[in-house]
Amino acid sequence: MQDNIVLDVNEDDINQLNRDLLATLLFDRTTRKNILWGTDDYKDLGDAYAAGNPITEYLITGSNGKVISIS
């Protein structure tokens, strides 16, 4: 039987390693803007987390560092 492997990325670690790297990962080269929240799953955290709004470094780092997680 194979163990379930859980992989999660810590956005704060990426930000501390290289701030430009996190900005690059959030940037959509088609629209030339940040990628967007695709669902309203995080909307209870505030309007900035609603579907269609851009994901910014501030929304997923620091005190918001555990917003995106795999459960």
N, C-alpha and C positions, 0 to 999 in steps of 0.2 A: 504494500500500500504506500502511495506517495504522500509525503507530508505537504500540507498546503503552505505555499510560500507567499508571504505578504511583503510587498515592496511599497515603501512610502518615501517620498522625497521631502526633505525638510527645507522649506523655502528660505528660512533664516540662514541655514548653512550655505546655501547657494549665494545669498545676498552678501554674507560675510566673506566668502571666497572671492567673489567678483561681482560687484554691483551691476556692471554692464551685462554680465551673463544673464541675470534674472530679467533685466529689461529686454534683452534679446529673445529670451524664451517667451515673454509675454507679447511680443510684437508680431502682428500679422502682416506679412509682406504683401499680401494682396490688397488689403484696405489701407495699408500704411498707418494703421492705428493699433492699439492694443487689442488682443483677443477679448471676446465677450463672454460673460456668463451665459451658458447655454440653457440653463433651467432656473426655476425659482426655488430650487432646493435650499439656498442660503438666504433667501429674502427676509427671513425672520431676524437676520442680523442687521438689517437696515436697507433702505432703498438702493444704496450703492451696490448691493449684492443681488439685485433683481436681474432676471434674464434680459439680455440685450445691452447691459451696461458693461463698460470696460473693466477688466481685471487689472488693478494697479498693484505695485509693490506694497504700498501702504495697507491694502486690503488683505494681504496674505502674509505679512511679516510682523515681527515685534509682538505686541499683545494680540495680534490677529494671526500669529504664526501657526496655529493648529486648526485654522478654519477648514482647510482642505485636508481631508484624511481619508484613508481607505478603511472601511469598516466591514 
